[in-house]
């Protein structure tokens, strides 16, 4: 399993600092895939790419945060060894999303076009997950980089199969 390409795997969360003395740690999810997993489950962990497997035993939500408990990590010192590592799952394990919803990896490297003129605007470099909105980081052919909120007003259409994102031309006039 580990010999497969890293592109077959999706980052679903980053592990944060230990919380308390009982082996719990903070986790920073990327979307809802982490919370959709049936627990306990074996999950891949690593720094930049999957390197080993851990068993995710429990998740709990606390005010504005999510915490995780892993098998064999019963104190803050043992869970601290996982801090800053990334949790991965195979793309095939991701829950299906509605037609108008997307995983970040589906949008990255997509071509970006004006919704009216059809002009090529750039390429999606990354999807930033802010507390209030996801934003597409787009690089223009000139090298200029800008962000666009990923909502129905700024991005009225996405063609998943063709990997094309269409940005509202009125919105583009304000930021370019």
N, C-alpha and C positions, 0 to 999 in steps of 0.2 A: 504494500500500500504506500509506503513512504517513497518508493522509487518513482511513483507517478509524478508528472509535472506539477509544480506548485500552482500553476494556473487552474488546475482542476479543483483547487481548494479556495474557500472564501473566508476572509477574516470576519468573524461575527462578534468579537469583543476583545478588549485589552484588559488584562488583569492589573489591578491597582494595588494599593497598600493593604496590609493586614488591618482588620477591624476587630478590636478586642483580643482576648487571649485564647479563644476557642477554635482557631483555625479558619475563621471566616475572612474573606477579603472583598474589597470593592471591585466591581467589574464595570467596564464602560462599553455597553453594547453598541454595535453598528446595526441599527434597524431592530426588527423584532424576532429574528431567527433564534437567538439565544433563548428567549422566553418561550418559544414554540417547541423546544426540544422536550421529549419525554424523558424524565429523570428516574433513576440514575442512568447515565450514558457515558460511554467512552468518547473522548473528544481529543482532537489533535491540538498540540500546543508547541509554540516555537517563537523564535525571534526572526520575523520576516518571512519564514516559511515553516511548514510543519516539521517538527524534529522528533517528537515523542508523543505518547498518549497518556492522558490522565483521566480519571473517572470523576465526572462532575456529579456530585451526590445531591446537592440542594441549591436552590436559589431562593432568595427572599428580597422582597422590596421593602425599603425603608424610605423615609421622606426624601424624595428627590434622588434616590440612588438605588442601585441593585447590588446585592452581595451574594457571594458564592462560597460553597463548601466543597472541597475535593477530598476524595478518599486518601487516607494516609497523611493528611495534613491537619494535625490536631492541635497545633499551637501557632502562635504568631511567627515564630522563627521558621517553621517548616513551610508555611504559606508564603513567607517573605521571599523564598527562593523562586517563586513564580512571578513576582512583581515585574511588570512591564512586558511580560510575554503576551503573545496573541493567541486567542482560541480560534481554531479553524474547523470547518466541516467541508465535506465534499459538496460540490454544487448540486449533485443529484439528491442530497439530503435536505435541501432547502424546501420549505413549504411553498406550494404554488401561491402565486399572487394574482390579484384581480387584473383584468386586462389593462386598466389605467394606472397600475402600480408597478414599480420597477425595483430591482436590486441595484445597488450602486455599481457593481461590476458590469451590469448590462449597459450602463450609460457611459462608462469610462471608455475613451477612444472613439466615441460616436462623433460623426460629423455634425456640425451645427449650421443650420440654414435659417435665413429670414423666412418667416411664414408667408409673406406676400410676394416678395421679389424672387425668392428661391436662391438668392445669392449665398455662396458659401461664406460663413462667418468665421469658422474655426473648428477646433477639435476639443472635446471635453477631456481635460486632463485628469480631473478628480471630482468627486462629489463630497463636499464638506457637510458634515452633520452638525449643524448649530442647534442650540436648544429650542429655538422658535421656528426654524425652517431649514430644509436642506438647500444647498446652493451648488450650482454647477460652476466649476472653475474652467474657463474656456480660454484657449490660446488662439489668437488670431494668426493668420499667415505672416503678419509683420512681426510676430513675437510678443506683441502686447497681450497681457493676461488680465481678464476681468471675471467677475462673478455675477451670476444671474440666479435669483431665487427660483427654486424648482417648485413652481406652483402653476395653476391653470391660467393665470393672467400673463405671466412672463413666458411660460412654455406651454402653449396651447396644444401641442401635438408631439408625440414621439412614435417613431416607427421602429419597434423592437427588432423585427427581422432584418431590416435594412441598416440598423444602427445609425438612425438619423434623428436628430433633435431639431425642432422648429421653434424659433424664438419670435415672439411678438415684435414686429418691426417698430411699433410705437415705443415699446420698451427699449429697443436698441438705440433709438435716436437719443434717449436720455442718457445712456451710459457710454456711447462711443463718440 
